[in-house]
Amino acid sequence: MYNFQHDYAEGAHPDILKKLVETNLVQQVGYGEDEYSLQAKTLIRQKVKNDKAAIYFVSGGTQANLMVISALLKTHEGVISAETGHISSNETGAIEAVGHKVMTIQTADGKLAPEHIQKVQKVYSKRPHVLKPKMVYISNSTEIGTIYSKAELTALSAYCRANGLILFLDGARLGSALTAKENDLTLPEISALTDVFYIGGTKNGALLGEAIVFNDPELAPEFDYVVKQKGAMLAKGRLLGIQFLELFKGELFLELAQHANDMATMLAEGMSKKGVDFYMKHESNQLFPILSNERLNRLRNNFLFHDWVEIDEQHTAIRLVTSWATLEEEVVAFLEEL
């Protein structure tokens, strides 16, 4: 049984495991002040071309979203998200649980544009009787595999800055977005166009971990208090620092994401040749093919995947996700079974 349900079915890249073993008995100070974490932060600042960036390592994406949003919003402020956004659809009300409404809007491709923000602002405009929209939350790639172009992110960034909105980018699958075939954004450009974003390690070769990047440290000068209070400050912070050090000391982070995208492309091209249609355009490492239920029942004998949406009584769109470790022979086997 091969798993195409998500991109964290495997453990970690061997280079990361090797480094963890090599440094296992080297004593370090705790709580992210170890030499590995400090070196990793320096590398990330170099990669984003921002020497002033404040960087925090945390264990997962929901945790990162919860802490950033709760730290930056006042009690009467809310966050705008696409209806498919992770904070809306997959986090058990984590944002609402800390007192902030997620203001959702439906979009065709999972991405937000200035016109979407304007619509939400119009709904929440009766001051002081309604919540104040203060933050815009986006993902790159999105929950349905689409990516932002440089023009799209530039327009969104300009609108947010002109209207006093904080732009927060969820980068759980940022590696996949940056190495997508049609991508024209760089990591420094993402840093320059957003207020805060994070770089996902969990879904790109790490055992666990996300790197939150505040492009202006004055946006959240006491974020370390938030990390500690929310239980996200690991005593053995070295475990996160070592992983990001390995991912960014060379090009491993991008190489792993490129492999995931290559395997997705191989799957997409193979299915297209067999006449399969797709629910969403293939752009990154997530695919949404539409297949007959009869076909899907046969595929379930050897493969795991998510049913995404029912198209009609006989057809369903499923989600296939490839990873840094997806085996080419398993892609071939899936296509042969199809």
N, C-alpha and C positions, 0 to 999 in steps of 0.2 A: 504493500500500500504506500503510494508516494503522495506527499503532502504539497498541494498547491493552494492551501487555504490562506497562507500568509507568508511574510518574509522574515520570520523569526522562529522557524521550526528547528533550525540547527542551533548549535551552541555558539562558538566564536571562531574566527579565523585562526589558523594554527600559529601565526606570528604573534598574535595577542596572547594566546595560551603559553607560548614559549617564553614571552617576556614576563608574564606573571610568575612562571616557575623560576626563571632566572633571578628574579628580584625578591622571591618569597621570603628569604631569611635576612634581607637587608632591612635594618631598623629605620623607621621613618616617623616623623611627627604626624599627628592625626588631623582630622577634620579638614582635609584638602590643602594643608600647608606643606605637604611633602614635596620633595624635589621633582617627582614625576608630574604631579599636577601643575606645579609652577612652570615647568618646561612646556607642558602641553598647552597651557594658556598662552605662553609666549609664541608658540608655533601658530596657534589659531589667530592671534592678533596679526601675525605676519601674513597669514593666508587671506584675512579679510582686509588687510592694509589699513588697520586702525590701531595705533599704539595705545590709544586711550580706552579701548573697549574693556568693559567689566565682564568677566566670564565666570559662570558658576556651573559646576558639574552636578547633575542630579540623576536619579536612577531611571526615570521613565517619562514618557510624553504627557500623560494625564497629570502627573505631578508637576511637570514644568508649566503646563497650561494653567493649572489651579493656582500656582504660586505667583506667576507673572500677573495674571488678571486680578487676583485678590490684593496684590501689593500696589498696583498702579491705579485702581479705581476706588473712588469714594463710595460711601454706602448708597448714594442716590444715582450712581452711574451704572450703565450697562454696556455690553459688548455686542457689536454687530457681527453676525456670522451667516454664511450660506447655510441653508437648511441641512445640507449634507455635511457640514463642518463637524469635525470630531468632537468639539465641545458641546455640540447640540445632540449628536446622534449616538455617541459611544462612550460617554463618561459618567453615566449614572447620576446625572444632575449635579456633578461635582462643583460646577461654577455657581449654580443656584444655591447649593448648600452653604456657600460662604457669603451669600447675600447679594449676588449680582445676576441680573436677568440676562439671558442670551437672547438677543433680538434677531430672529432669523428671517431670511428672505429666500424664496425659491429662485434658483438660477438653472439655466439649461445645462451648464457645463461644470458646475461646482465652484466656479470662480466669481469673485466680486469685482464690480466696476463702479465708478463714481455714481452712475445712475441708480444702482442698487442702494448705495448709501443714502442718496438723496430721498429715495422712497421711504426708507426707514426713519430718517430724520423728520420727514413730514408727518408720519404717524405719531412720533414721539415729540411733538412740538408744543404741546399745551402746558407750558411752564406755569407753576411748579407742580402741576397735578400728575405728571407722568415722569417716568425715569428719563435721565439725560443720556443719550448715546455719546460715549466718550472714546471707545476703542473699536478698532476694526480688526477682526481676526480672520486671517487667511491661512491656507496650507499650500505648500509647494513641494512635491506634487499634491493634488487634492485627493479627497477620499475616493474619487472616481477616476483617478489616474491622469487627470489633465494637468498641464503646466502653464505657468504665467510667462508671457513674453516680456521682453524688456519694455516695450511700449506700454503694455498693460500695467505692469508694476509701476512704471514711471508716472502714468496718469493717476493711478490710485494713490501713490505717495504724494503727489502734488495736491490732490484734492484733500487728503487728510491733513496735510500741513497748513493748507489755506483755511481749514475749518476747525483747527484745534483738536484733531482726533489722533489718538495714538495708533500706529500701525504695527501690529504684532503678527509675525509670520511663524507658523508651526512648521518646523523643518524635519519632522519625523522621517520623511522620505526625501529630504533635500538632495541627498546624493543621487538618487534616481532622476530627480528633476534636472540637476546640473549636467548630467551625462546623457540626457534625452537627445534624440537625433535633431529635433527642431528647437532645442534650447538656444537662446542667445543671451542669457544672463550669466554673469560671473559671480563668484562669492563676494568679492569686494563691492560689486554693484548692489547685490542684495543687502549688504551691510549699510551701504550709503542710502538706500531707498526706504529702509524700514527704521523703526525706532528700537525694536527688540525682536530677535528671532532666536531659534535654536537649531542646532545641528544634531540630527538623529544618529546615534550609534547603534541602538538596539536593533533596528531593521537593516543595518548595513555592516555586519561583521563583528560587532562588539557583543560581549555577553549581555551587557545592559549599559544604559547611559545616554544622556543627552547633554549637550553643552549649550547653556543659555548665554546669549550674547547681548548685552546692553551696549548699543553703539555710543551712547552718551551716558557715562556712569552717574551723572547727576539726575538722570531720570528715576533711578532707584538707589539712592546713596546708602540706604540701610537694608538692602535686599538680603544681606547675610543674616540679619535677624529673622527675616521671613523664612529663609531656608531652614534655620535651626528650629524655629517655632513649629513649622509644619512637619518636623520629623524627617527632613530630607538631607540633613547634614550627616553624612556617614562618618563614623569614627575612623574607619579605614578608608578614607577618601582616596588613598593611593590606588585602590582597585579601579576607580573611574579614571583617574589621571593617567595611569599606565596605558589604558586602552586607547584613550584619545592621543596619547603620545605616539603610539604605534600607528594609528590611523593617519596621522598628519605629519610624521617625520619625513615621509616621502609622498607618494601618490596613491597609497593603499586605499584610502577612503574613496577616491574617484574610480580606481580600478575595480573595486568590488561592486560599486554601483553600476559601472559599465557592463560588467558580466551579467548582472540581473536584467538590465535592459536588453542586452543581446539575446538572452534566452527568451525574453518576452517577445522580441521581434521574430525570433525563429518560430515560436508558437503561433504568433499572429499570421505570419506569412504562410505557414503550413495550413492553418485553418482556412485562410482566404482561398487558397488553391482548391480546397475541398468544398468551396461554395458557402462557407459559414459567414453570416452577417454578424455585426457587432452592435451592441447597445450604445457604447461610447467609442469614440475614436481612440485608437491605440496611440499613446504618447510616451508612456513610461513603463514601469514593470508590473502594471496592473492591466488585465484584459477582461473584457466583459462580452464574451461571445453568446450568441443566442442559439440554443440547441433544442431539438425535440426532447420531450421528457423521456421518450423511449431510448434515445441515444444516451441521455444522462444516466438512466438507470443502469445501463451496461457499463458506463465509465466509472460508476461508483464502486464497482467490484475491485478496482485497482488504484483508484485515485481519490484524494480528498480535495474538496473545493466548496465554496460557498454558493448557495442559491441566492441570487441578488434580487431579481424582480420577476414576477410572473408576466409574461408577454400576452399569452392567451391560454386557453385550456390545454393546448398541446405543446407550448414552447415556453422556455424559461431562460432568462439571462443569468449566467453564472459569473462568478469572479474567480479568475486564476491569477495568482501572484507568484512571480519568480523572485529568487533571492541571489545573494552573492555566491551561494553554494549550490544552486540548481544544477543538476547533472544533465548534460546534453542528451545522454542516452534515455533519460526519463522524458524529455521533451519528445524525442523520436518515438518512444513507446506510447505516449499519449496520442500523438498524431496517428500512429498505426492503429491504435484501438479505436480512434474516432472513425 
